[in-house]
Amino acid sequence: MNDRLWSEAVILEAPDRQLRVESTRDADICLRRYWPVQEGRAWEIAREACQRSLDGHASPDTARRAFIEAAREAGFDLRAWT
């Protein structure tokens, strides 16, 4: 299975947990299962970018950037080099 590893992890901080996302596969799972709201333009773009990356049609960096924007849209505190 191709996880499409990222060059650097994205760390999401919420009041009750911290999530370390290290790959496109991690991001896709996070967006589907652990996201506070499953709507919003950045969330939709991130889901699509993750799927395209996992299918080999987009780079992991594209998925990572989209994931960061979705995290900002959802109001997460995050630590990441953008």
URVENNOR-V299384 format. One record per residue. N is the residue number from 0. RES is the residue in one letter. NEAR is the number of other ideal C-beta (glycine too) atoms within 8 Angstrom. Layout:
n: {N	N}
res: {RES	RES}
near: {NEAR	NEAR}
This chain:
n: {0	1	2	3	4	5	6	7	8	9	10	11	12	13	14	15	16	17	18	19	20	21	22	23	24	25	26	27	28	29	30	31	32	33	34	35	36	37	38	39	40	41	42	43	44	45	46	47	48	49	50	51	52	53	54	55	56	57	58	59	60	61	62	63	64	65	66	67	68	69	70	71	72	73	74	75	76	77	78	79	80	81}
res: {M	N	D	R	L	W	S	E	A	V	I	L	E	A	P	D	R	Q	L	R	V	E	S	T	R	D	A	D	I	C	L	R	R	Y	W	P	V	Q	E	G	R	A	W	E	I	A	R	E	A	C	Q	R	S	L	D	G	H	A	S	P	D	T	A	R	R	A	F	I	E	A	A	R	E	A	G	F	D	L	R	A	W	T}
near: {3	6	8	11	7	13	5	6	8	15	11	12	8	10	3	3	5	7	9	7	13	7	11	14	11	10	15	12	9	13	15	9	6	7	11	5	7	6	5	9	6	12	15	9	11	15	11	9	14	15	9	11	15	11	6	5	5	7	6	12	8	11	17	12	10	14	16	12	11	15	11	10	10	12	5	9	6	11	6	9	3	4}
